[in-house]
Amino acid sequence: MPDNKGTIHIELNEATRVPLNSITPPSKKAPLKFFRITVRDDGSGMDEKTQNRIFDPYFSMKKNGFGLGLAVVKRIISDLGGNIRVESMPNIGSTFTIEIPAKPVKEKAVTSSETALSATQSQRIVLIDDEIGVLITLQALLHAYGYQTTAFDDPEKALDWIAKKPQIDLIITDLVMPRTSGTEVAKTIRKAGLKTPIILCSGYAQDIVNIKKSGVNLIIQKPFINNELLSSISKLTTKQNKTRTSH
């Protein structure tokens, strides 16, 4: 946004529509319920060429950006059976519209990699990422599986909150963030004596040995596959619960 100032509007609505891709007569088609999330800003906007590439991995409009935020968002939404689109005009702003099917958790098709998830639902997960779009879609994914989430786009605020909430089941943090990196977040948490499992998400090959020395339990490469993340969450939280019950 110009001069780093502007306004972001976020709206959430539930809607229905008749599925288009069906051989069933229109009068007999069951309406599809879905959630529509609209994120609108009055920033600098984008031209058509940029809009056509905005979801490509490693494409970024930011000077120091890595171009993975929207690629991750699109992957998560697609895996949920939803879609995302953008409308934008230079010097006016952009509007991102996300639509995700509103299917109850019990109606979801469960694959072999997801069978262990039922035992870990309703657990508390902290999300830390400076990309608001990533946080919104991660929350949608985890809520669909029954997890409780608290999200922060500021690592320092996240650390302050975590210090007051020791009973957290898992922390998922981005690696590269302004002021405080994901490894610094992990080091601070371990120095405080907390053994909460930490998943670090990274878009580039890193020094895995040194990253794990910071206290990170697992590193997941961006853009990740939903089942990969969900399976990792299940394994770490299950191990965490066993450790708690044994004491």
C-alpha positions, 0 to 999 in steps of 0.5 A: 500500500502507498506509504505503508498505509491503508485499510484491509477489509475481511468478510466471512459469509455462508452462501449456497448455489446449485452445482453446475457440473452435474447431469442432474436436472436443475430442479433436483440438484441439492444446493452446495453450501460454502463459506465465502471469505473476501479480503479487500484492500485499498492499496496499490493494486495489480495490473493484469500481467501480475494477476496472472502470476500472483499464485505462482510459487516464488513470484513476489511483488515485495522487494524481499519477498519469497513468493510462497504466501499465496502459493501456499494459500492456493494449495490449501484451498484447492485441497479443501475443494475450494477456489480463490480468485483475485480482482485488482486495478492499479492504484485502486486496490485488490479483492481476493475471494475464497470459497470453501465447501461448508462440509461437516467434519464427519462427512469428510472422506478420510484417507489412510493418512488421516485416520489418526487425526480423530484422536487429536481433534479439539487440541490447541494450535498456535499459528505464526506467519507474517502473511495474513492470507496464509493464517486465514487458510491454515485456520480454515484447514485446521478448523475443518478437522476440529482443531482450535487455533490462535493466529498471530502475524507478529512473532513477538505478540505470539511469544507474549501470548504463549508465555501466558498459555503454557497448555498449548499442544502445538506451534506452527511458525514460518521461518522468515519473518520481519524482526523475529525469525521462526528459529528465534521463536523456537529458541525463546520458547525452549529457553522458557522451559516449554516443551511444546512441539514446534513445526517450522515451515520454510520455502527454501533449503536451509541448514536443517541441523542448525535449525533443529538445534533451535528447538524445532521438532519438524521442518515442512517445505513450502508449499506443503501438501495438506495431508503432510501437515495434518499427519505431522500434527497428529504424530507430534500432538499424540506424542505430546499427550503421551508425555503429559499423561505419563507424568 
